[in-house]
Amino acid sequence: MSLSKNKKATLTLSDGTVFEGYSFGAEGETIGEVVFNTSMCGYQEVLTDPSYKGQMVAMTYTQIGNYGINEEDLESNKLWLEGFIVKEYCDYPSNWRSKQTLDSYLKKNKVVGIKGIDTRALTRYLRDNGAMNAVISTGDLDPTRLVKKAKEFPSMAGLDLAKEVTCKEPYKWNQGLWDLEKGYEEPRFKVIAYDFGIKFNILRNLVNVGCNVMIVPASTSAEDVLKMNPDGIFLSNGPGDPDAVTYGIENVRKLVARKPIFGICLGHQILGLALGGKTYKLKFGHHGGNQPVMDLTTRKVEITSQNHGFAVDVDSLNRIAELTHINLNDKTVEGLAHTKLPLFSVQYHPEASPGPHDSSYLFKRFTDMMEGKWNFKSI
């Protein structure tokens, strides 16, 4: 279909910058913080990642939708992001697994999208000026009204979004990753996973290294977790400002020194705050599947999948925890480990989905820690 025949839409940033394009997905108006994702594929996993709650995602890869939507590559049971931004949308997917088009998937889930804009220009603008609120609209195209709405929308800083994406009741997870030679790994460890916005592939990887996983809501008390007598505790990824998740910080503080703990993304930030550290908001965050990280305990470099807008200030920890991983692009903190206790965390996503699998060894590091075979002080 010719773009000229499509319904017009605009992306209006809070500073007054306007990008004109065309509507796809659901029609209407949506507001959120605009970020860009540099992954070349994996848009279905991005759409269903709870960590994007409150945000609108611009994909930097030029053609999106070319392999459609399938029933297996979901990272949660719904779409959480506020809007979707692409340059060229493909309405004729070619993939034997595809069950529907991206356009129909967005319509079904009431997610507003915009296509046909210069996503390279948008990305460069956000890199220079930082992530900011914006409005995608397919109806009201008046920039003055849209800028006002974007400015009035709450900033990501200070928002507790974990409470909006967490599960309502505890549940068990037993699906792992299939291995051609070994089949499924038998569970050896009982793990309680705090759900701040957990992804399915994290759970699959935990099961794959022998964990029997019970997922609990973000507000579950430390006392209730300890009554379950787990071998280890996992702190999940999630959206929003870690400083606002006060209940999570307080509960983790009570669990420190009681059980081995492994945190990813928001869980990493919450662990840092529970240890007395501080976090800060990044200019435009890290979103995509090509971030280089060095594991300082092995000196190996891995290409990682990332999705976060905040970071831990390692100096604020006063050497209670040590830096274990560092981002080679901007030198921000990518991993921490306690100097005496069995606690460690990473800012990035070792489960990938989408992204490279260089960091999957960290799940085995967690089970080694539960067995007493790995700790930072032994490096």
Buried (B, 14 or more C-beta within 10 A) or exposed (E): EEEEEBEBBBBBBBBEBBBBBBBBBBBBBBBBBBBBBBBBBBBBBBBBBBBBBBBBBBBBBEEBBBBBBBEEBBBBEEBBBBBBBBBBBBBEBEEEEBEBBBBBBBBEBEBBBBBBBEBEEBBEBBEEEBBBBBBBBBEBBEBEEBBBBBBEBEEBBEBBBBBBBBBEEBEEBEEBBEEEEEEBBEBEBBBBBBBBBBBBBBBBBBBBBBBBBBBBBBBBEBEEBBEEEBBBBBBBBBBBBBBBBEBBBBBBBBBBEEBBBBBBBBBBBBBBBBBEBBBEBBEBBBBBBBBBBBBBBEEEEBBBBBBBBBBBEBEBBEEBBBBBBBBBEEEBBBBBBBEEBBBBBBBBBBBBBBBBBBBBBBBBBBBBBBEEEBBBEEE
